[in-house]
């Protein structure tokens, strides 16, 4: 059994850096940023150009590398760049972009109304999350195409599942908008054939009036915008479902809450046909730990209980064990050490 596991994890290591996208997810606080950073650094040291992206609003990527990263791609070391996505800033940029697009399609008298409606939309539930998804979809596409590898340090599990499911939801939503727009266009044509006319000065007439847009009709421009957005999300969804393009690593700690949360994540990912490449069991007490004291003996016994449960629950996935360190994880040297531990574990050394 152990030999089969070693062969399996060795195959994953050989295959892992051949993926273009790697998602590292799990319950909040299990050490996703540490594992994602160590993997990104290991890939960079093997000569792969890598972009490490944090999508968690509570960013710790900059802290772990002991440098300021922020919203622009920042070089961390040779072949490795970092990026921290700010959902609120992305939402503001997205709303501003939509305003600009809409104002190209309507009469100037509607500009104030567009500003009012979209400003309200920016405060609606899910606005920041949708903007975050749009940025991730961009990075999965053209914005990340310049790197051999894009590693996503994802938000806690609930956010991750919504992030993975939203492309399909947004594709269906866009399809609905296009159908409604097409139906409205056909109805407008029927009314014109029947001799009906739109009242001059009416708000709808200002939207549908194409005389102010000589470069193309309003209907055509709207369809083009929606289709472009639809294609972006469909491409992202297809890449998520392609196990040769995307790898998903689930990080779990040997404790009850982490195990229960991870079970839910695997169930949901399976429902969305997302393949889990491996389970990383993080912060495990090293085998050589002195456990003569009653406290450490109790912790070791509890940990071993949950490790057995993890092995039984995730028996279909390769499992990589990363030990608990004596000190905080900070700086490239420590991350390099963890990356080597992960690689050695995968190779069965």
N, C-alpha and C positions, 0 to 999 in steps of 0.2 A: 504493500500500500504506500509506504513512504517513498519507495523508488518511483512509483507512478507519479506521485506528487512532485518529486524533484524534476522528473522529465517534463511534467506539465508546466511548472514555473519557469524552467529553463527555456521552454518554447515561447512562453509569454515575453520573457526578456528579449529574446531574439526578435520577436514580432513587435514589441511595444513601440520602439522608436521608429518603426516603419509606418506607424499611424501618423496622420496629420493632426488629429485632434485628440486630446486626452482630457477627460473630465475627472476631477477628484472630488468626491462628495461624501456626505455622511452627516451625522448629528453634529450640532454646534458644539465646539470645544473638544472634539476628538483628536485634533491635530492635522486637519486637512491642509492647512497652509504649509506646515512643516513637510508633509509628504509631497505635496505639489512642488514646493520649492526644491526639495532634494532631487526629485525626478527631473525637473527642468535643468538643474545644475549638472546632473549626471549626463543628460542628453547633450548639453553644451560642451562638456568635457570630452565627449566622444565625437565632437566636430559637427553636431547638428545645430543649426541656427534655431533658437527657441524663443517664443514670446510667452511669458508667464503672466496670466491675467487673473486678477482678483475680482470676483463679482459680488463678494460679501460686503454689504454696507458698512459693517464693522471691520474695516481693513486692518490687517496686521502684516501684510506683505512687506511694506516698507520697514516695519519694526524688526522683522526677522532678518532682513538684509542690512539693517542698521543704516538706512539711507532714506531720503525723501523720494517717493516715486510719483504719486499723483496720476492725473488723467492723460498725460502724454507718455509715449514710449520712452522709458529710461534705461540706459545700458547699465546692467548690474555687474557683468563680468564678460569675458570673451565669449561670444556667441549667444549670450543670454540678455534679454530685455524684459522689463517689467512694466505692467500697466494696472492701475487701480481705477475701476469704473465707478463713477459717482452717479447713482440712479437719479438723484434730484437734478443734477446738472444735465444729464442726458435727457431728462423729461423737458427741461427748459429749452434745450437745443431743438428737441423734436417739435415742440409746440411752435417755436419760432419758425422752423422750416415749413410747417403746415400752413402757418399764417401767410408766409411769403407765397407759397404755391396757390393758396385760395385767392389771394388778392390779385393774382395774375388772371383770374377767371371771372371776376365780378366787377360791377360798377363801383367806382370810388365811394359812392354813397353807402355801400355795405361794409366798408373797412372797419368802422367802429363796432359794428355788430359782430364781425368775425373776431375781432380782438376780445370782445366781451365773452362770446361763447367759448372760445378756445382757452381763455384765462380760467374760466370756470372748469373746463375739462381738465386742466392741469392739476386741479385739486381733487378730482374724482378718484375713488378707490381703484387701485391697480394701474394708475397712470405712470408712476415711477417704474413699476415692474415691467410694463409694456415697453417703456423706453429702454430699460436695461436689456430686455430680450432683443430689441432692434439692434442695439450695439453689439451684442453677442453674435447675432446673425450676420452682421457686417464682418466681424472678426472671423467667423467660420467661412466667410466667402472671400471677397476681394481684399479686404483689409488685412487678412491674415495669410494671404497667398504668398507673400514674400518670405515666409518662414518655413523651415522644414517641419516644425512642430509648434502647435499652440496648446499650452497647458492651462486649463481653467481651474482655478481654486474656487469652487462654487460655494454659494451661501448654504445655510443649514437645510436639511433634507426637504422640508416642505416647499421651500423656495426652489430647490433644484428640480423637484418633480414638476412644479408649475412651469419652470423654465423649459423643461424638456417637452412638455405637452402643449405649450402655447403655439408653437409653429403650426400645428395641425388646426388648432382652434382659430388662429388668425387667418389661415388659408380659407377655412370655411366661411369666416366672417367677410373676407374680401370677395369671395365668390357671391355671397348674398348681396353685397353692395353692387356688384357689377350686374347681377340679374335685375335688381330693382331699377338701376339706372337705365338698363336696356328696355325694361317694360315702360318706364316713364317716357323714354324717347319715342317708342312706338305709339304710345297714347298721344303724345304731342303731335306726331305726324297725322294720326287719325283725326284729331280735332281740327287741324289745319285743313285737311281734305274736306271736312264737313263745313268749313267756312268759319270756324271759331277763331278768334284772335285773342292774344294775350294783351291785357290792358297795359298801355304805356305807363311806365313809372312804377308798376307793380314790382315787388321784390323778386318774385320768381322770374319776371321778364328780364330783370337786370342780370340774373344768373344765366338765363338761357340765351340772352342776346349775344350773338357771336360777331356782330359787326365791329365790336371794339377789339376783337382778337383776330387780326388778319392772318396770323401765322398758322392758324388751325382752329377748328371748332372747339367749343367748350366741352362737348360730349367726348370728342376724341382725346382731348388732353386729360380729362378726368379718368377715362378708361386706361390711358397710358400710365398714369400715376399709380392707379390701383393694381394694374397688371404687373408693374415693376415691383411693387411692394409684395404682391402675392408670390412672384417668382423667388424673391429673396427668402421668404419663409419656407416655401416648398423645398428649395435647395438645402436650407438648414435642416429641415426635417429629414430629407433623404440622407444627408450626411450622418445625422444622429442614428439612423436605422442601419447604416452601413458599417458592419463590424470590421471591415478592412480599412475604413477611414477613421473611425472613432473608437476609442477605448474608454471604458468607464471603470474607475477604481473606487471601491467603497472602503472607507476608513472606519474602523470600529475599535472601541476600547473594551477590555475584558470586564465589563460591568453590566448590570441589568438593564438600565435605561438605554445605553448605547446599543445593546443587542436587540431590544424590542424595537427601537427606532429603525435600526438597519433592516430588520425583518420586513417592516412596512415599506421601506424604500425598495427592497428587492421585489416585493409583490407588485408595487406600482410600476417599477421599471419593466418588469416582465409583461405587465398588461400593455405597456406602450411599445413592447418588442425591442427594448433597449438591452443589449447584451452586457452583463457585468463581466469584465475581464479578470478581475481578481479582488480578493478581500484582504486589506492590509490591517492586521491586528497591531495596533499601536500602543506604546507605553506599557509594555510587558516587563515585569520585574526580571532582571537578568538572572540567569541560572546560578551565577556565582555570588548572589546576594547573601550576606550573612543574616540568617533568619532565626537566630537563637532566641530573640525576644518574642514575647507572646503576641505583641501587636503585629509584627511582620509575619509571624507564622499564620495568624488569622487572615491577614491580607493575601498571603500566598495561597492558602487553601481556597479562599473565595475566588481568587483569580483563576486557579486551576479548574474550579467548577465551571466558570464561565467560558474558559478556553475550550473545555470539552463540549459545552453547549454550542459555541461558535463553530467548532469543527463539525458537529452533527447538523446544525442548521444550514451551514453553507458548504456542505460536503461536495456539492457539484461544482464549486469554484476553487481554484488554487488559492491558498492562504499564505500570506507573507507576514512574518512576525518581526516587529521593530521594537527593540528594548527601550525601556525608560532610561533616560540619561540622568547623570548626577547633577547636571546644571541646566540652566535655561538654554533654549535653542535660539541662538542669535549669531549672525555672521556667517560668511561663506565657508570658513573652515569647519564649523560644526555641521553645516548643511552638507558639505562634501563628505564628512564622516558618515552621516546618516544615509546619504545616497549610496555610498559604498556598502554599507550594511544591507540596504535593500537589495542591491545587485548581488551581493554574496548570498543572501537568503534565496533569491530567485534562482541562482545557479546551484544552490544546494551545497555550498562550500562549508 
